[in-house]
Amino acid sequence: SSADLKSALETGKKIIITTIQKFPHIVDGIADLSDKRFAVIIDEAHSSQSGTAAGKMNQAMGNTSEENVNDDEQDTQDKIIEAIQSSKMRGNASYLAFTATPKNNTLERFGDKQEDGRFKPFHLYSMKQAIEEGFILDVLANYTTYKSYYEIEKSIHENPLFDTVKAQKKLRTYVEQNKQTIATKADIMLEHFVTKLVNTKKLKGKAKAIVATQSIESAINYYFALKTLLEERGNPFRIAIAFSGQKKIKGIEYTEDSINDFPVNLDTAKPTDPGYISDKIARYVDMDEYRILVVANKYLTGYDQPKLTAMYVDKKLQGVIAVQALSRLNRSSDKLGKKTEDLFTLDFYNTTEDIKKSFDPFYTATSLSKATDVNILHELKSNLDDAGVYEWSEVEDFVEK
């Protein structure tokens, strides 16, 4: 509580752990204790899409209008910078912020100015390095746009050298006739998730997916479309939806609680329970029976669920938001045997170039390539045959040995 925080500051506690909502109280407390020195370490100083942290920050900063409290675009980083730049923040405190996706003004406040006028972080542990050292997984390794995905399936089907399942009929219908309906896309998403992740027992049968949609209304429509498709399959698993506040569609008002048919057994969860998760939606989605979470903005930042291995995107993603959203899949897990090759993103909205552009400033290396061309190996073999690099008898001899 605020009283606990005030007491901890005044009585000289050496280490105080608190939340971003109490940040203004920390500001006031440090200003009053000018005879002491503080280091303020701000963890995950990223943009908040859900509006929750940003809204409470607004309230704490005295900006309590409904418009600002519920605005999804309010940014925690901006509020932190605003508070630091105020006169109260000077003097006896040093501020250190950790974030994977710093904004320009964050870099300007916390970074080192270069000779060319640009600012760089005073310390960088890059996404590339973290991937190479196994702390996170590379979410771009299997990023695919729906057009690329379709072309791969189509070329495999039409290539007589491959004996594989033909391209899904609904996928063909979607791309060739360009149907823009949620029902069609939901069918493609579910078909992929069931055949490629559920049936193949990815992550020891615990693989989960997130569907990112353009708006709360879109999320609700996707939720019902997926539920209908699951009912046709005999409900092999359950899905959930996350959004803030209320949304009225065709005269019906929906909330998280009214739309999710959650069992009651976890509603009484206590902080003392083993593996307790404070957030209600995250608590249910962690259960094995829940496999897909549908969202608009909520849970696209800061949501830590190692079982997430697939993302289906039907919304515009760019810049920091693109990095934060796709990074929901990057949590590694030795317990689940989760590897980079288990990850998959199917994007119905953005292009490969858009996503590459968003990741490059944070990745420190170009890593995103075009879709796989299944004909490359055959073309290579043909070129080698024409050049006489080997005799066929040598190939047979090698195979025999």
Summary of the structure (lengths in Angstrom):
residues: 401
radius of gyration: 25.0
end to end distance: 73.0
largest distance: 86.1
contacts: 1125
relative contact order: 0.12
helix: 45%
strand: 14%
